Amino acid sequence: MHKVVACLAISLAFHFLNSAKTFALGDHYTVEQVTDLYLRDKNTVLAFFNGVGTGMNWANSALEARGQERLYCPPDGQVSGAEDFFRIYTDEYLRQKEHWDEFPLQPPAFIYLKGIQAEYPCN
């Protein structure tokens, strides 16, 4: 029984440490740093962008449920995943590279938001 509890405790600790590592991708990373991390630790970056994209989708749904203007308007039935969210982030950066490079902070979630708004504008 002690081995099971110890295994569970180690698993939980690993999960929380890995979650903290993902959370650390916050606002203080440049696009270059995020891209470099993606090349070294793809799963961490995709976990982060999965959270960003899913969170934006929920925010968009909540706005729509309240009758408020949505942040972006994807086609009905559009299903996206972490790779799509990361691509949208990268595309937005490359679309306006000079603009984004002017900022000392390049918040990944904000760049993603601007990218998904460009990809799926509400007309």
Buried (B, 14 or more C-beta within 10 A) or exposed (E): EEEEEEEEEEEEEEEEEEEEBBEEBEEEBBBEEBBEBBEEEEEBBBBBBBBBBBEBBEEBEEEEEEEEEBBBBBEEEEEBEBEBBBBBBBBBBEEBEEEBEEEEEBBBBBBBBBBBBBBBEEE
